[in-house]
């Protein structure tokens, strides 16, 4: 039976690598996946999903007002895909999460959505909020904080590596802008008002 899955984590837990490996596995078995990526994340180029380890694949691009049920039906043509894989799922709207559930319930196609749970302020993204509420299965992907504890939060940093506590919720970036941290480290920076320099990858 088809299900809606939400694979969530903080940064650097390998979400995109797992998505691309899943797509490869489907294709290797002669099945066709549909890959979806938000238009606002064009770091690898428009319509390209790329992982930090170098894997990449083409994907259908969606905007906030796009109907994902219609997009999947149109991209599939006469034969329905074996699955739908969604990158950066935190950027989905409430309506789009509902549309993903319709792909599962009406078309019988499994949907695997991959994304962050919370933003740099510890607040849920809209897409993540409704995936947490409506997905059939929630799967946490794990990584670690520089303290050695499990990382569950993400901190946005400036050019000097100092933690930022204000700004727009959505600001596209990678390791140069975001650091995965434990809840305790997140609280140390935010709730104690510390602007401490955080350990960045490779520093």
Protein Blocks (a to p, Z undefined) as FASTA:
>chain_A
ZZdddddddehkommmmmmmmmmmmmmnopacdddddfklmmnoghiacdfkopacdddd
ddfkbcfklmmmmmnomaccfbdcdehkllpcfklmmmmmmmmmmnopacdddddfbdfk
opacfklmmmmmmmmbdcddddddfkopacfbdcdddfkopacfbdcfbdcddfklbccd
dfklmmmmmmnopacdcddehZZ
